Amino acid sequence: MLIATSALALLAVVLAAAIQGSVRASASVASTLEGRDEIRTTERVLRDLVGRAVWTGVSEERFGFAGEPRSLSFVSLARDGELDRVELEGNAGLRLQVTSLTDGEDLIFADALAPNLQRVRFTYWGQKGGQAPRWHGVWNGNRPPRLVQMEARRGDGRNLRFHLFIDSEMPMICAFDPVSRSCRNATE
């Protein structure tokens, strides 16, 4: 009876260790999938917002494109034709703030887009001052660059890099109408 009890206890210990290992592996896979979903969602949102960046033709700073290594701010043409100010800040995670320029600068959204990203860094591809197009660490001015590259480190230690294209089909210049507070295509 003593031998049978000892064998059963040994079997229970081995079985418990196997179950615990399986639970850890399952949690690790779930965490990895959750991290990938967060990255895909972040990339999709950023591609959509940055892809609709426009040049309003207005010289006021709030209507320009301001790109720093850790932050990015630009005017985006919303799907309903209104103008939004999009601000991304990458010091602790990736924070997104969207403000309507059409509705008297009402805050539309402000939250962490990707809280698990670390060391977010933006670089900008485009032509400045008659020079040939190249990568820039800072981009200021009314016209947006042609391409924004975002690099970051994920919470699991892996590096991430993707490119955000400024949509060439979008009007690169629109006429900002201060009465209707909307952006109209320059040809209208």
Protein Blocks (a to p, Z undefined) as FASTA:
>chain_A
ZZmmmmmmmmmmmmmmmmmmmmmmmmmmmmmmmmmmmmmmmmmmmmmmmmmgccehiabf
klmccddfkbccdddddfkopacdddddfkgojadddddfkloopafbdcdfblmbghia
cdddddeehiacdddfbdcdjbdcfbdcdddddfkopacdddddddfkbcfbdcddfklo
pacdfkZZ
